[in-house]
Amino acid sequence: GGQGGQEFGALVGQVGPRESMRIADRLLDDIRTLVVDNDMRVTASVGLATFPTDGTDLDERCHLADGALYVAKSNGRDHARHVAA
């Protein structure tokens, strides 16, 4: 079973919903190639919210992205989810 719970946020400027999903998918691909102690594989889940598509308030976008992350984790992990998806 997977263990974890480490979370971090990233702000990327001048990127819309479609491009943010492309960036997230590339990031997930890169993370999947990581091998750590004893051949353990690493995966991640990503929640996305964009400005101004999903709102102009930073706190609100963070809340929306967190909700999208929860959906990504609930739907099998190891993928990205945009708040509007």
N, C-alpha and C positions, 0 to 999 in steps of 0.2 A: 504494500500500500504506500501511497505517497504521503510524505510528511512535509511540513513547511509552514508557511504563513508569513514569510518575509514580504513586505510591500514597499514600493517606492513609487514616486510620481515623477513625471517628466513633462515639461512644457516645451512644445516645439512651435516656433513662430511661422506664421503665414502658410498653414497647412489646413486644407479642408478635409471633410469626412472621408472621401475616397482615398486621397493621398495618405491620410493618417492610418487607414487600414493597411495600405501597402507597406508603410514603414513598420507597423506593428507585425505584420506577417514576416517581413525580413528579419526583424528582431527575434521573433519566435523561432525561425529557421536557424539563426545563429546560435540561439540558446540550446536548441536540440542537439547541436554538434558538440556541446561541452561534455567532457567526461571528467568526473572527479574521483575521489578516493574509491578504490576497488571497483572500477568500471561502472560506477553509478551514473545514470543519465539524469539530466536536468531538464525540466520543462517549466513553462510559465503560462499564466493567463493574463490577458490585457483587457482593461476597460477603457473606453475612449469617449471623450466629449470634446467638441470643437467650438471655437469662437469664430464668428458670432452665431453659427448655425444652432448651437444648443444653449445659447444664452451669453450674456455679456458679463455676468458676475462670476468672478473666479471661484468663490466658495460654492456657488450653485453648480458650476461645471465640475468641480471636484466631487461633489455629492452625486451628480449624475454619472460620472465616470466610475465611482465606487459601486454604484448600482449595476452598471454594465459589467464590471469585474465580477460581481457576485453571480450574475447570470452566466458569464463565461465559465466560472468555476462550477456552477450547478449543472451545466450542460456538458460536462465531461472534461473540462480543463484543457490546457494546451492549445488555446486558440484566442483570438481577439474578438471583442464584441463592441460595437458602437452603440451608444445609448439609444439611438433611433432605430436600431435593427430589431 
